[in-house]
C-alpha cells in the first residue's frame, strides 16, 4: 500500500519542482519591487504551500477511497519527505538541464562572435542562476547588439577610409599619366597603402598600439615620398606634431617653446613634436600665431610647421633659403637659422594633418606632418616642390587621414584652439 502512495507523492513533488523552475526562473523581479515579489520567492512559497497540503491533508479518507478499506497506519512525515525529495530533485535536475543548455548555446554564440561574452565579463550560466532566464536573455541580446553595432560602425568607418584610398589611388593613376618618370608610383604606393591599412586594422583590433602604428605610417610616408621625388629613403625622415591648447600646458612647458617673441600670452596654440619614424632631434614645441591677432599672422608666423598649420595647406621650407615673415624679429631669424644649421636635413615639407572623415571647410588641423629631406650632392636639389607639392600631398593624404583618425581628431575642440 505504501509504495504506490509514496511514488505518487514523490512524482507530484518532482512535477511541482519542475514547474517551479520553469515559471519562477522565466520572469524577473520588477524594478523597485520588494524581495517577496521576486518570481522565485513566490514560486518557492507556492511549493511550500503544496508541502503544507501534504501535512494537513485528510490522507485517511483518500487512502480509504483508493483501497476500499480503512487505513490506520501511515506516516505524514514519510509522505512529506517523499514530496520534498521529489520537489528538490525536480528543481535541481531542471535547473541543471537548463544551465547545460544555456551553457552550450552560449558557448556557440561566444565562439561565433569573437568571445564577446568573455571580453564583457559576462557569464550566461551565472546570470541565469542569479537573475533568471529573462534577465539572462536581455543582457545576452544587449551584448550581442553592442558587438554588432561596434562591428557595423567599424566597417562603415573602414569603408569610408577605403573609399578615400580608392579615390586617391585614382588620382595617382592620373598623375602617372602626366609625369612619365614616375610610372611605377601606382604599383609601389598601392602596396604601401595596403600596408598602411593593415597597420590601421591591427590598431582597430588592438593588436598593435598607437605608437607602433603611427611610426609605421611615418615609414609608409617616407617610402611614398622617396618614390615620388626619386630620392634615397635613407635620406628622408618624418615626424608629426600635435596641436596643444595653452590651457593644457604648464608655464614651464610654454617657457620651453622655441622661437617665441613679443608678448607670449598671445599664443593660444602650440605644436609639439611627438614622434619620429626614425631617431631624430630632440622633441621641440613651437608657438602658433593667433589668427585674430591685430597684426597679420602671415607676416608674424614662423616658417615650416606653424605656417602649414595656419594655412591649412602644405608648405616647403629650404633651410638654406628660409622665407621669414616680414615682422619676425632679426634675433628670432638668426636663432632659427642657427637651429636649422645643426640639423641633418636640407629642407622640410610640412603638411597639415586634417580629420578626413566629416571634413568641411571649417575643420582645423590636429597637427602637422613634417618630412625632412637630405639631398645627396646634386640629387634632386632643383626639384620644383612649389609646383609638385599639391601632388605629393594628394599621394600622402590616405596616410595622413589614417594618422589623424588614430590620433583622435576632435574637430570641434580643434576649432576652438584658433
N, C-alpha and C positions, 0 to 999 in steps of 0.2 A: 504494500500500500504506500509506503513512504517514498519509494524510489520514483514512481511516476509524478507524484506531487513535487518532490524536490527538483526533478528535471524541469517541470513546468515553471516553477518559481525561478530556477536558475536561468532558463531561457528568457523568461519575462525580464529579469534583471539585465541580461545581455542586450535584449532589444531596446530597453529603456536607455542603457548606456550608449548604444549606437545612435539612437535618436537624439540623445543629449548632445553628443558631439556634433552631429550633422546640423542641428538647429542652433546650438549655442555658439559654435566656432564660425558659423557662417556670417553672422552680423557683427556689428561693432557698437561700442558704447557711444551714445550721443554726446557731443561736446557740452561740458558743463553739467552733465547729469551725475547723480550720486552713484557710488560704487554698487549699491544694491540693484541699480538699473542695468548693470552690465549683463548682457545675454547669458554669459556663462554662469554668473551668480544666480540669475533667475532659473536657469536650467538645472543647476545643482540643487536649488531649493525644491524644484519640481521632482527631482529624483529622490530627495529625502522624504518628500511627501508620499511618494509611492512606497517608500520603505515603511513609513508610518502605517500605511494601509495594511501592510503585511502583519504589523504588530497588533493592530486593533481589529482586524477583520474577523468575522464570525466563521472561523475555519471548521468548527464542528458541524455547522449546518451545511457548509459547502461540501465537506467530505462525506456527510451522510447522504446528500443528494447524489454524489458521484458514485458511492459504493453501495447504496441502498441499505445501510445499517449504521447505527451509531458508532462513532469513533471516539474512544475515550483517551487513548494515548497518542499525543502528537506534541511536537516541540515548536513553539513560536520562535524561540531563539535559533533553532536549526533552520527554520524557513527564512528568517531574517538573514542568517549567514549565507544561505544559498543565493538569496536575492542580491545581497551586497557583493558577493563574489561574482555573480553574473554581470552586475552593473559595472563594477570596477574593471572586470575583464573586457567587457564590451567597449568601455570608454578607452582603455589603453590600446586595445587592438585597433579600434577605429582611428584614434589619433596617430598611432604608428603607421597605419596604412596610408592615411592622408599625407603624413610627413614624408614618407618614402616617395609617394607620387609627386609631391611638390618639389622634393629634392631632385628627383630625376628630371622633371620638366625644366626646373630652374637651371640645372647644370647644362642642359642642351641650349637653353636661351643664353646663358652666360658665355658658352663657347661660341655661339653664333654671333654675338655682339662684342667680341674682344674683351671678355671678362669684365663687363660693366658692373655686375653685382659686386665682384671682388674689389674693384677700384673704388666703388662708392661705399665700401664697408657695410654692405647690405647682406644679411643672412636670411634668405627666404624662409627656411625652416624655423629659425628662432622668431622671426617676425610673425609667422603663422601661430606658433605656440603661445606667444605672449599677447598678441593683439587680435588674432582671428583671421579667417580667410579673406574677408572683405578688405581689411586694412592691408594685408599682405598683397592682394591683387592691385589695390590702388597705388601702393608705393612701387611695386614692380612696374606698373604701367607708367608711372611718372619717371622712373629711372630709365626705362627704355625710350620714352618720348624725349627725355633730355638728351640721350645719346643720339637719337635720330635727328633732333633739331641741331645739335652741335655738328653732326656729320654733314647735314644739309648746308649749314652756314659755311663750314669749311670748304665744301665742294663748290658752293657758289663763289666764295672768295677766290678759290683756285681757278675757277672758270674765268673770272674777270682778269686775273693776273695772266692766265694763259692767252686770253684774248689780246692783252697788251703785247705779250711776247709775239703772238702771231702777226699783229699789226706792224710792230717794229721790224720783224723779220722781213715782211713785205717791203718795208722802206729800204732795208738793206739790199734787197734784190734790185730795187730801182737805182740805188746808189752805185751798185756794182756795174750796172749797165752804163752809167755815166763816167765812172772812173775805172778804166780798164786795168790799171796797175794793181787794183785791189779786188780782182775777180775771186780770189779764194776766201774773201771775208765771209761770204754767205755760209759756206760749209764750216769754217772754223768757228765763227761766232755762234752758229746754231748749236754746235757741240758744247760750247762754253755756256750758253744759256740753258741747255738741258742740265748741265752740271750744276748751274746756279739754282734751278728749280728743284733738283734733287736735294740740294742742301737746305732749301727753304722747307721742303716737305719733311725732312728729318727734324727741323726745328719745330714744325707744327705738331708732330707726333712725339716731341720731347726726346728724340733720340740723340740730338746734338744741342748744346747750349747756345745762347745768343752770341757770345764772343766768338766761338768756333765758327759759326755760320757767317757772321759778319766778316771775319777775316777771310773766309773762303770767298765771299762776294768781292772783297777788295782784290783778291788774287785774280778772280774772273775779270774784273775791271782792268787790271794790269794786262792780262792776256789780250783782251779786245783792243785796248789802246795800242799795244805793241804791233798787232796785225794791221791796224788802221794806219799808223804813221810809219810803219816799216822800220821800227826800232827794235833793239835788243831788249827783251823783257827784263833782263837783269839790271838794266839802266833805268828802270821805272819803279817807283814805289807809290803807294796810295794810302790815304788815311781819311778818316771822317771826323768832322767836328759837329757837336750838338749845340743848339741854342739853349742858353740858360737865362732865366729871368733874374734880375737883380735881387729880388726878394728871397731867392733860393740860395744865395751866396753869402758868405760871411765877409766882413770887412777885409779880412786877410786875403780871401780869395780875390776880391776886387783889386786889392793893392798889388797882387801878383800879376794882374793883366798887363801885357806888354803894350808899349806904344800909346799909352794914354796921354792926353794933353788937355790943357784947359781945365774947366770945371768937371771933375769926374762924376759929379752927381747927376749929370745929364744922361749918362749911359744907363739904359734900361735893360738892354740885352747884351750878352757876351757869347762868343763862340769858343767852346772848349774842345781841344783836340782829345779824342777818346781812344782811338785805336789805329795802328798801322798794319798794313798787310805783312810787311817785314819790319825788322828793327829799324827805327828811325830816330829822330831827335827827341829831346825831352818834351813832355806834354806841355803845351802852352795854352794861354787864354787870351783872346783878342776882343777889344771893345767894338761894339757896333753903334754907329751914329744913329740917333733918333731921327725918324722920318719927319716928324712935325717940329723939328728944331727951327729957330728963327733964321738960321743960316741954311744955305743949300747943302744937303747932305752929300751930294755928288762932288762938291768941292772940298769936303772935310773928311770923307771916308778913307780908310786905309785900303791899299790895293790888295788884290787877291781874294781871300775868303770873305771878308766883310763886304767888299764890293759886289761879289756874286750873290751874297745873301740878300742885299738890299735891291739889287737889280732884278733878282729872280730869273737870271739867265747866266749861262756860262761865261767866264772871262779867262783871258790868257795873260799871264804876268811873266815877263822876261826879267830875271833878276839883274841882268847886265844893262837893262834899259827900262827902269821902273817908271811908270806913268803915275805920278802922285797927284792928288787933288790940289787945287790952287791954294787952299787955306791950310794945308798940312804944314805945321811949323818946320823950319830947316833942321832943328835938332832932332825931331822925330824922323825926318827923312834920313838923316845921317845914321841914326840908331838902327833903323830898319835895313839900311844898306849894309851896315856892319854885320847885322844878323844874317842877312842873305849870303854875305861873303863867306860865312863859316859853314854854309850848308852844301851838301854834296849833290846839288842839282843845278840845272841851268834855268829851268822855267817851271811854272806851276800852272796847271789847268784847274780852275775851281768851278764846280757845278753845284747849284742849289739842290738839296735833297728834298723833293716835293712829295706830299702824300698823293699817290696816283689814284687811289680809289676815292671817289667822291670829290675829285679835284674840280675847282672852279677858279674864276679869276680872283676871288678873294682869299684863296688859300695862301698860306705863308709857309716858307721852308721850315723844316725841323732842324736843319743843319746844312753843312756844306761838305761835298766830296772834293778832296784835293788830290791831284795826280802830279807827282814830282817827276820831272823829265831830266835825264842827264844825257847830253848828246856826246857821242864819240867824236873824235876830230873829223869835222866835215860832215858828220852824219845828220842829215835832215835838219840842220840848224836853220835852213832857209824855208822850212815847211810853213806854208801860209795858214797859220791857225786862225787868223781873223776870218779867213774865207771858209775853212772847213770845220770850225768849232761847232756849229749847229749840227753838222752831220755826225761828228763824234758824240755829241750829247744825245742824239737820237739812238745811236748804237748802244749807248750805255744806259738808256732810260729803263729797260727792264730790270737791270741790276740795281739801279738807284731806287726804283719803285719797290723792289723786294727789300732793300735795305731800309727804306722808310717804313715799310709795313712791320718789319721785325723790331725796329726801334720804337714802335708805338706812336705813330703820328697822331696828335690830338689837335685837329685843325682849329677849333675854337680857342684853345689855350695858346696856340702859336700866334694867332692873330693878335691876341691881347698883349704880346710881348713887344709889339712895334709901336 
